C-alpha cells in the first residue's frame, strides 16, 4: 500500500465508494424481495459489509501512509533543492566525477574557474582542465582514494585560455555505494591566487629582511671589532706614556714631599692619584675588550670549584670587612672558567664594597629553570634605586662618587659582557637601603664560543 500516492490513492478510494453504492443497492433489493430470497442474501450481505468495513480501515491506513509519503517526498525535494543551492552558489568550485574522473556535475564557480559553460563540462575528463605538470599528481591521487588516501589538500594549476595557470587548492572526497565501492568523487577547488600572491610577497619581504639583518649584523660585527681593536690599541698605546708620567710623578713625590710648600705636596698627590687611576682605567678597559677577543673555549666547569677559587682570592677583603659568604649547592655548566671567576669576583667584590655600616652578608644560589641555570648573588648592603637597575651595567656609569666608593665603573659592564658571551642575561633587583640581588643565567646547552 505504501506505493500508492496521489491519483493512485484517489482511484482506490473511488472504487471503494462505488462498491459501497452497489452493496447498498443489493441490500435494498433484498429487503424488497420475498422472505426466502432475503434470507439467502443475508449472509452474503453480512460478509459484504464486513469486507467493506475492512476496506474502509485499509483506506484510512492507506490515506495516512499516502500523507506520510507526500511529506517525505516534499522533504526529499526540499533537501535536494537545498543541496542544489549549496552546490550552485558555493563560494568555491565543486565538481562531481565518476570513479575515472569524468565530470558529471560542476557548479558555477567551477565553470567560471575553467572558463567553460557548465553543460559543456559534463562528460569531459577533469584532468583536461589542469596544468599538464599536475596530471600525474591528479591520477596518483585518484588511484589512492580506494585505500583511503589522497584526500588531503594539494595544490595544482587550472588551465585558462590565454593566461597563466590559476593556482588552486584541491580536496577529493570519494562517493561510495552501500557495499563500500567508490562510484564517484567530489572535488573541491579553491582559488588561492590571493594567498599565493601574499605568500610570494611575504617571501620577498622575508628575503629583504634577512638581507637587511645580515647587512646590519655584518656592520655591527665590524663596528664591534673596530671598537675592540680601538680599545685594545688605545690601551696599549696609553701604557707607555702613562708609565713614564707615573714614574716621574712618583719621583717628584719621593724627592720633594715635605721640601716644598703644602700646595706643592697637594698637587703632587693629585698627580700620583690621577696616574694611578688612569692605570686602573686602562687595565679595566683592556679586560673589557678582551672578553670577546681572548675568551677561552666553553667547557664543563664546576661552579663549586670556581666559587672556592674566588673566595680564596678575596680572603683578605673578606677578613677585613668581616664578611660572611654562604652558598647553596652549585651546578656544573659549560663556561669559560677564567671569565666565570672574573664574573663572581666582580659581583662578590661589589657586595662587600657596598655593605653599608653592617658586616657584609652574601648568599650565592642557583636554580634550574626552563633550560637555563639562574644564579643569584644576594647581599644586605645599601641597595640601589630600581630606576638605575639598567644603568649600572653601562660602561663608566657610576651611582656614587670615587670618594664614597672606589672603582672605575667598568666591573658590572664586564660582568654583562661575560654573561652575554655565555648566551645568558644579567639583571639586578633592589631597593635603596634593603640590599640587592644580582641574577645571571647560563644556558644548559652551548653558549656562544
Buried (B, 14 or more C-beta within 10 A) or exposed (E): BEEBBEEEBEEBBEEBEEBBEEBEEBBEEBEEEEEEEBEEBEEEBEEBEEEBEEBEEEBEEBBEBBEEBEEEEEEEEEEEEEEEEEBBEBEBBBBBBEBEBBBBBBBBBBBEBBBBEBEEBEEBBBBBBBBEEBBEBBEEBBEBBBEEEBBEEBBBBBBBEEEEBBBBBBBBEBBEEEEEEBEBBBBBBBBBEEEBEEEEEEEEEEEEEEEEEEEEEEEEEEEEEEEBEEBBEBBEEBBEEBEEBBEEBBEBBEEEEEEEEEEBBEEBEEBBEEBEEBBBBBBBBBBBBBBBEEBEEBEEBBBEBBBEBBBEBBEEBBEEBEBEBEBEEBBEBBBBBBBBBBBBBBBBBBBBBBBEEEEBBBBBBBEEEEEBBBBBBBBBBBBBEEEBBEEBBBBEBBBBEEEEEEBBBBBBBBBBBBBBBBBBBBBBBBEEEEBBBBBBBBBEEEBEE
